[in-house]
Amino acid sequence: MGIRRQQWRHVVAACCAAATVLAVAAADGRNNTSLAAGASAAPPSQGMGDGKAYHHVWPPMELGWRIVLGSLIGFFGAACGSVGGVGGGGIFVPMLALIIGFDPKSSTAISKCMIMGGSVSTVYYNLKLKHPTLDMPIIDYDLALLMQPMLMLGVSIGVIFNVIFPNWLITVLLIILFLGTSTKAYLKGIETWKKETVKNREVAKAQEKICEEPEHTTTVVPVEHATAIPTGPGAAAEAKPPSDKATSILKNVYWKEFGLLAFVWVAFLGLQITKNYVASCSVWYWVLNSLQIPVAIGVTTYEARGLMTGKRVLSSKGSQQQQSTLRFRQVLVYCLFGILAGLIGGLLGMGGGFIMGPLFLELGIPPQVSSATATFTMMFSSSMSVVEYYLLHRFPVPYAAYFTAVAFVAAIVGQHCVRKLIAWLGRASLIIFILASMIFVSALTLGGVGISNIVQKMERHQYMGFESLCKV
């Protein structure tokens, strides 16, 4: 009864938050008469390097088939994206552009709002959950603190390359990367599924032996098999009930690590906002860009020293035997992967979850912990983008508030349903298959939109080469 009461509290909290956001959206929509009147009056214009102005397309917010269909697709994408730890940007951007009618840049900005809404609700859901096999939080705060600064530094570098690289090259890289990572994730899911099948059979045989043996031996044999049950990531959810019980957030959050992550978030956000008010390629532009390096390296070095000296451990390995001090080469590999994930995410305009999720799985992290930690790191990067987009007036607030609320509720529903399904089937590999499916679908949707834009540019004989970073 206590667990069900906690689950109902999650649902009620989600509904209250959604109602609050919708009320704010409605109030803002009443005040913003230009938005309700049509798409031509509300959107601002943005200067481009060739002297032309980029005109944002913001369609009127009216109840119709576009809003209904877009909400359903957004709900599905947020529910699956929250479970897989990828956010769902590969579903949101095409939906906002092709169905709702936003321009590409506004679609990206609102997509970040939806990713933030889904990640915030998912993190809220995960803050009270325990590790599937250890008496630790399901979110690996030390892993997040090790990779998050490098991830955000990589995003800044990737954004610079995004400005320089032509759209056709970005589209080709996106398709190749997503098809490769989705295939790798599918293979990892099949491998995990087979391991879970073998361990579930071992558990079933152990239970049969327990039932067949005399009563006086039943107090000894179950203990031996009980220690083997949690070793499988799928069986752990059911074999160890405490991992599914909601605990106090005050006890389940590592507040020191959380505070350091918040410091990195504030520092990067301040530098990014300030950078938007200086000329590109000016002295101050490069100074502000360079200041991100000591912030990222400083926090990562602090965490890395703790991991190498044994003062800190990565709880995501799944068992006490696998938790050991990291060597310098291992820490360096983690950091390089973090920069690479951020660089690819910034270059392709996607969240880090599309890269971090498969990466964590390859590092041997259990699917539940991989999804929770990837979503936790994504919450910081997406929220920073949302604040920056808001200050630059890159999206209409009513639309953003509405779709953020949709993603918020969908993420709670997705987490609740899939966790129940995993506990029932004893297969955490479902998370891997959802992750792989989301990446594959994103490759098709984003690739299709990108190819369509390339064809249109070719028909209009527009320039399709590399751009200059320093053009204003």
N, C-alpha and C positions, 0 to 999 in steps of 0.2 A: 504493500500500500504506500509505503514511504517513497519508493522509486516512482510509482505512478503519479504521486502528488508532485514530485519534482518535475516530471515530464509535463504535467499540465501547467505547471508554473512557467516552463519554457514557452509553451504555446501561448499562454495568456500574455507573457511579456512581449512576445513577437507581435501579437495582434495589437497590443497597446502602442508599441513603437511604430507599427505601420499606420495606425490611426492618427498618431501625432504627426508623422511625416506627411500624410495625405492632407491633414488639416492645414499644415504650413503651405503645402503646394497649392491648395485651393485659395488660401488667402493671398498668396503671391500671384496666383493666376488672376484674381479679381483686380488686384492693383495694377497688373501689367496688361493694360488694355490693348497695347500694340500687338502683343503676342496672340491674343484672342482674335484680333481683327484679321490676321493673316501672316504669311511668312515673309513678306517683302519688307515690312516696317520694322520688325523687332531685331533681326540679326545685325550685329556690327560688322564692319569691314576690316580686313586685316591687310596691311601692306605687304607687297611681295617684292622680290629683288628686281624684277623687270619693270617696275614702275606701276604695274597694275595692282588692283585691289582684289583680294580673295573675299568673296561674298559668302557668308554662312547662310545655309538654308535651314530655317526653323519652321516646320509646318505648324498650323494652328492646332491647339490641343482640344480636339473635339471627339466625343464618344462615337466610334464607328468601327467598321470591321478591321481597320488597320490597327487601332489601339487594342482591340480584343485579341486579334491574332498575334500581334507583337507581344502582348502580355503573356499569352500562353507559351510562346516560344521562349521568352525571357524567363518564365517560371521554370520551364523544363531545363534550360541551360544553366540557371543558377543552382537548381537542385542537384543536378549531376556534377556541375563544376565544383560545388562545395564538397562533395564526397570525394572526388578525385584530387582535390587540392589544386585545380588549375584555374578557378575563377569563372571561366565561361566566356572570356572575351572573344574567342573564335566564333561563338554563336551570337553574341550581342551585337558586334559591329555590323555583320551582314544584315541582321534583323532591323537594326536602326536605320541603315542606309537604304535597303531594298523595300522594306515594308512600311516603316514609319515615314521615310522620306527625308532624312537628315543628310547633310553633306558629309564627306568622309571625316573631316576634322572634328565636327560636332559629334559624329557617331562615336569616334574614339573617346572623346571627353565624357560623354554620357555612359559609355561602356565602362570607363574607369569608375564612375559613380556606382554602377551596378556591381562591379567587382568588389568595391569597398563595402557596400551594403551586405553582400553575401559573405564576405570574409569576416566582417564584424560579428554577424550573428553566429557564424561557425565557430569563431574563437570564443565567443560567449558560451556556446554549447560545450566546447572542449575544455574550457578552463576548469570545470569541475570533474573531468574524467581522469582516471588513472591509466598508467601504462599497462598494456595487455599482459605483460609477464613480470613486471617489477613494481615495487611499491614506490612509484615515482609518477609525476604528471605525464599525461600522454603527449604534451608538447615538450620537445627537447629544447630547453631554453639555452643551454650551452652551445648546441649546434646552431641555433638561430643567431646567437650573438657572434659566433665565429664567422658565419657566412653573410649575415645581413649587411654589415658595412661594406664588404667587398661587392655584394650584389648591387647595392645602391651606387657604388662607384662605377661599376660596370654599366649600369643603366645610363649614367651621365655620358660615358664614352660612347655607348651605343646610339644615343640620341644625336650626337655629333655626326656619326657615320650615317644615320638615317637622313640627315639633311643633305649629305654629300652624294650618297648612292642614288642612282635612278630607280624609279618605281619598278621597272621590269626586273632588275637585279634583286631587289628586295622580295618580289613575288616568287622568283625562282628559288632563292634561298629559303623562303618560308615553306614552300611546298616540299623541297628536299629534306629540310630539317624535320618537319612535322611527320612526313611519311616515315622517315627513319626512326624517330623516337617512338611513334605509335607502334611500328613493327616490333621494335625492341621491347616495348612495354607489353605487347601481346605475348611475346615469347616468355617474358618474365612471369606473366600471369599464368600461362600454361604450366611452367615449371613449378610455380607455387601451388597451383591446383593439384598437381600430381603428388607433391609432398604432403599436402593436406589430406589427400585420399589415403595415402599410406599410413599416416599417423592416426587418422580417424578409424582405420581398420584395426590398428594396434590397440586403440582405446576400447573399441568394441570387443576385441578378443580378451582384453584384460578384465572388462566388466563381466564377460561370460565366465571366466575362470573364478572370479569373485563369487558369482552366484552358485557355481558348482561345488566349491570347497565347503568343508564343515563350518559351522557357525563360530567355533572357537578360534579359527584362523582368519576370520573376516576383519578383525581389528588390526591385523598386521599388513596383509597384502594390499589393501587400498592405498596405504600411504606411499608404497613404492610406485604405484601407477599414477598417483595424484601428482607426483613430481614430474612425471613425463608428459602429462596432459598439457600443461601450459607452454611447452616448448614450441608447439606449432602455432603460428600467428592466427590461424583460423580457429583452432580449438581453444585458444586462450580466452576469447571473449565469453565462452560459456563455461570453461573449466575454472575460471577465477572470477567469481561474481563481484568481488570488491572493485575490479577494474571498471565495471559498468555503473557502480553506485556513484551518485553525485556527492562530492565532498565540498567542504567550505573553500571558497575562492581564496580567502586569506591564508589558508594552509597549503593550498595546491599551486600557488603562483610563486615563482622565484622572483621576488620583488627587486632585488639588486640587479639581476640580469634584465628584467623588464625596464627598470629605470635607465640603464645604459642604452638599451635599444631606443627608448624614447628620446634620450639625449642625441643620438645619431639622427633620429628623425627630425628633431627641431633644428639641428645644425645644418643638415642638408636642405631642409625646406627654406631656411633663412637665406642660404647661399643661392638657391635656385630662384627665389623671388627677387633678390637683389640683382641677380644677373640679368633678369628681364628688363631692367631699367637702365642698362648700360649698352653702349654700341657694340655690335658684334666685332670680334677680333681686336677690340681696343685693349689697352694695357689692363684696365680694371676687369675686363671680361676674362682674360686669362688668369689674372690674380685670383678672382673668385672661383674659377674652375680648379685652380691648383690647390686652393684651401680645402677642397674636399679630400685630397689625398692624405694629409696628416690626420684628419678626423677619422677616416676609415682605417688607416694603418694603426693609429694609436689604440683604438678600441679592439681591433682584431689582435694586436700584439698582446694586450692585456689578457684576453681570453686564451690565446695560444700558449702563453707562459703557464697559465694555470693548468691547461690540459697536458702540457709536456712535463710538468713537475708533479703531476698526480693530485694537485689540489682540487681539480675539477675533472669530471668524466662525462663522456657522452652516454646518456642513458638510453639512446636509441638503438643500441646494438642488440638488445633483447634478452640478455642473460648476464648474470654477474661475472661468469668466466670470461666473457668477451669484453668486459669493461676494463680497459687497461690504459696506461698512459700512452699518449700519442707521440710519435717521433716527429722530428722537424720536417722530414720529407712528407709525412702524412698530412701534417698541418698545412704545408705549402700546397699540396694537391687540393685540399679542401678550399683554400683561399683562391687558387687559380680557377677552380670550377665555379666558385661564387662570382668572380669577375666575368668569366665566360658566359655564365647564365644571364647576368645582368646586361652584358654587352649584346648578346643575341636578343634579349627581351627589348632593350632600348632600340636596337636596329630594326626589329620587325614590328615594333609597336605593341608588343604583347606583355602580359604579366609574367613574372618570374616563375609562376607555378608550372607553366608548360615545360620549363627546363628543370626546375628543382625537383618536381615529382619523380620523373624517370631517373634523375641523378641519385636521389636518396635511395630509390629501390636498388640501383646498381651497387650502392655502397653497403647493402645488406640491412637496411633499416626496415622494420616491420611496416606493412602498408598503413595501419592505423596511425602510427607515429609519423610516417612520411607525409600523409595527407594533412594531419593536424599541424605539423611544423611548417610545411610549405604554405599552408593557408595563413599561419601566424605571421610569417615573414612577408607574405603578400599584402597583409592588412596594412603594414607600415608603408610599403611602396605605393600602393593604390591610393591610400588616404593622402599622402603627400602630393600625388598628381592631382587629386580632386581639389585640394585647397588651392593649388597653383592655378588650375583651370578656372576655378571660381573667381579668384582675384583678377584674372585676365578676361573675364566675361566670355568664356568659350562655350557655355551651354546655357539653355533656358532652365531656370530653377524649377518651375512646375513639372516639366517633363523629367528632369533629373531626380526630383524628390519622389515622383510617382514610381519610376522604374527602380529606384533604390529601395523603396518599400517592397516592391514585388520581389526583388532579389533577396531582401532580408528575410521575408517570410518563407520563400522557397528554399533557402539554405537550411533553415530550421527543420522544415518538413523533410527535406532530403536526408539530412543527418539522422533524424529520428527513425525514418523508415529503413534506411540501409543498415544502421546499427542493429535494429531489430532483426533484419534479415540475416546479418552476419552471425548474430547470436543463435539464431534458429538453425542455420545451415552449418555453422562452424567453419565458414570459409571466408577469410579476410581477402582472398584473391579477387573477390568481387570488386574491391576498391581499385585493384590494378586494371581490371577489364574496363571499368567505367572511365578510368584515367586514359587508357589507350583509345577508347572509343571517342572520347571528347577531343583528343588531339587529332585523330583521323578525320572526324567530321569538320574540325576547324581547318584542316588542310584543304578539304574539298570546298568549303564555303569561302574562306579567304582567298584561296587560289583562284576560284571561279570569278570572284569580284575583281581580283587583281588582273587576271587575263582579260576580262571585259574592258577594264580601264585602259589596258595596253592597246587593245584593238582600236578603241575609240581615238587614242592619241595617234596611232599610226594612220587612221583614216583622215585625221585632221592635219597630218604632217607636222605635229608638234615636236619640240626638242625632247629627246629621250636619253641624253647623255648625263655625265656627272655634273653636279652643281657645285658652286663655290660656297664655302661656309661663310665667307666674309661679305657676301652681298646683303644689302639691307633693303 
